[in-house]
Amino acid sequence: MLEQKETIDASMLQQISDALKIPVEAFQNFDEEQAINIIANTFNDEAFIGNSGGSYHINPVEKIIQLHEEKIALYERMLKEKDEMMQRLERLIGER
C-alpha cells in the first residue's frame, strides 16, 4: 500500500527508516534512474554482496582438490605412525 501512495507522512517514513536502518534522506532523495545505474554498474559475474573491498574467488574444484590433498596427507601421517608403532612392538617382542 505504501508503494502506491504519492506521499508518505513523516512519522510513517521515520518508522520505515528505523526498521530498515536507512536514513530518511535516502528515501527523500531517491532517484530511480540513478539507483538502476548504480546496480547495473556494480553487479556483474564476480559481484559479491557484502564485499568489503576484498576479492573473493572460491573455485569449488580447487577446494575439492585441497580437501583431497589434506586427506592424503592425513592418511600418510597415519601410515607413518602405524609403521612406527609396529617397529616399537617388534622391538618389545624381540627384547622378551
Secondary structure by P-SEA (a helix, b strand, c coil): cccccccccaaaaaaaaaaacccaaaaaaccaaaaaaaaaaccccccccccccbbbbbbaaaaaaaaaaaaaaaaaaaaaaaaaaaaaaaaaaaac
